[in-house]
Amino acid sequence: TKKKSSTKKKAPPKKKKAPPKKKKKATKKKKKDPNAPKKPATAYMYYSKEQRLVLQEKHKGIKFGDLSKKISASWKELTDEDKKPYVKQHEEDKDRYNNEMENYQEPSASESSSESDQSSDEEDSKKKKKPAKKKQKKEKDPDQPKPKTNAYMYFQKDQREIIKKENPLLKSVPDIARKIGAIWRSMGEEDKKPYVDLAEKDKERYDREMEEFKKKKEKS
């Protein structure tokens, strides 16, 4: 009688472990130089600045959102000929910016690196600290005044739709926000004044309503 040949089953080959993925180094954002030339204002910004004062005088107590809509709508109705004075102002400001940029020197790498090293040390020390315990959120009182709006928030609200139309390639909200932020940072104190004035008015409203709210709370 022939013996049956016993064939051992081969074990499946072991899967090779994939090499660990290299972590991408976080790129540090370049710190903005406060002495860098101010970016040129757009033609619309010149028009908006001019029209805001006219419309505020014409429509006393007009809301900020309605004012922005009126300015945006009237800008769209302007012909290229009507826009020429504002485009000219933009071109002049652009020339000013280009001339200033020719004479401008960025801070040396050693200066910026020493600043970044200092900031990274500060970040490391913050990380080492134990995270604070999360406080439980208090239920919001429905009678509490609406939070005050700052100058940048008014500017953001004013510019969002305009930026979308002027830059159709900017699809995501963060990209639009970055664009608005860049314009805001390039603006001078005079350009920001209408928004600062609106913020101050809203602060007065908030303080007044908060005082009334506190008095009601004390009585109850």
Secondary structure as GFF3:
##gff-version 3
##sequence-region A 1 220
A	DSSP	alpha_helix	43	58	.	.	.	ID=ss1
A	DSSP	alpha_helix	64	77	.	.	.	ID=ss2
A	DSSP	alpha_helix	80	103	.	.	.	ID=ss3
A	DSSP	alpha_helix	109	128	.	.	.	ID=ss4
A	DSSP	alpha_helix	151	166	.	.	.	ID=ss5
A	DSSP	alpha_helix	173	186	.	.	.	ID=ss6
A	DSSP	alpha_helix	189	219	.	.	.	ID=ss7
###
